[in-house]
Amino acid sequence: MVGGSIEEGFQVFISDVSKPFGAVRQVSPDGRSEIVVYVENAGDFTIPLDAVKTTHFQKVIVDFDKLDGRLQKAIKRAHDAEDRSI
């Protein structure tokens, strides 16, 4: 992982130019090398720290290809409930 440390409340992204899909709720719960992320419209998921590309400016950027399929689907649907006319 390149960059700074991860803290609760940081937003989580697929890239610097994408919308955030969630927020960090826990860092290394029970000493495990992972973060718990709340994904909009889907709930909590764990992300292994080796899937984190970088952290900066209170952002966590993850490698989409290293995430499990269930989480990938949740990310794709994270903004489905938004009103696109706003």
N, C-alpha and C positions, 0 to 999 in steps of 0.2 A: 504494500500500500504506500503510495506516494502522498506526501502532504502532511497535514497536522493530525491531531487526535480527533476522534469522533465523540460528540457529546449528545445527550438527549435533547431532542427538539430540532436538531439539524434536519433540513429537508433533503430528500433523496431523489436523485435524477439518473437518467440513462446517459445523458450528455450535458454539456454546459449550455446547450441551446434548446433543450427540451423543457417541458413543464415538469415540476416536481410531481412524482406519483405517490409520495408518502413522506412520513417523518419518523425519525429514530425515536423509539420508546425506551429501549434499554441497550446498554453497551456491555458486551461480554457477560451475559447473565450466568451465574453460577460458575464463573471462570472459563466458560467456553469461548472459543475464537469466532464469535458471531455477533451480529447486532439484531435486535428485534425492531422491525419496521411496521408501522401501521400504514396500510395501503388503502387509499380512498375507495370506498364502496366494496371492500373485500375483507378487511380485518388485519390481524397481526400475522407476519411472516418472519422467519429467520433468514438472514443472509450471512453466509460465511465471510469472514474478513478477507479471504483470498479472492473474493469476487468484487472487492472494492478497488477501483482504479486509483482514485485520488480523493482528497478532501481539501477544500479551501473555501473561505468566505462563508462558513457555516453550511456548506453543501457537501453532500456525499455523492460521488459519481460511481456507479456500479457498472460492471461488465454484464450486459444483458445475456450473453451467451453462457455465462457461468451460473445463471440462476435456474432453479428447478422450473419445470414446465407449468406447474400450477401458479407459481408466482409470475411467470411471464404472461400468462393469460390475464391475471389480475391487473398487471401493469397496463396491458393493452386496453382494459376496460375501466381504468381508474377515473377517467373524466367523462364517462358516458352519461352521468346524471346532471352534468352542467348544462345550463341554458346557453346555447351557442349564439343566441341573438343579443347577448349582453356584450 
